[in-house]
Amino acid sequence: MFHVTIEHPGISDEPYVCDSPAQLRTLVWGVARAQGKPITDKDDQDREMIIEVGHLWSRAVIERVGLLDVHDLRVKVEPVEDEFAYACEGHEGEDSVLLGGPTHCDGTCRPRRRFDHKALVDLSCALDDADVEAAGGCGRCSLEADQMCADCGRCNCHTHATCERPVGK
């Protein structure tokens, strides 16, 4: 089992878990798709990426960390020492034990997040929001920089009670 993090300067790091090279390959393909640059059969991109993902998996096993840049995002893969303890969230760490929680999974925890269709959509939206914010807009309310309030320059996340609205012609 591997802890996988998707890194990008404009979004918070997204952690996932992968059990096999096939799951890691799905994640890497999804990372490319989320950026609007899918990996295709054209020019053997898919074959090359299969090889790269295999190397990524191997680097994580041998060097304890593997890194792969997929366009503007970085995929970081690290092996998990105790797969049983890491399989779900909510019971690990001494704070949990000190607070009366179980030392091992008792079935009340939630499984760690895997990269699926929902994660792909979430990543695509986060990247879109980051692009809007990098251009001076607001990702939270999806306003481009030129769509901000004409009076104060702020977005819809703020109240505009004191702003003067332009008079329509």
Secondary structure by P-SEA (a helix, b strand, c coil): cbbbbbbbccccccccccccaaaaaaaaaaaaaaaccccccccaaaaaaaaaaaaaaaaaaaccbbbbbcccbbbbbbbbcccccccccccccaaaaaacccccccccccccccccaaaaaaaaaaaaaaaaaaacccccccccccccccccccccccccccccccccc
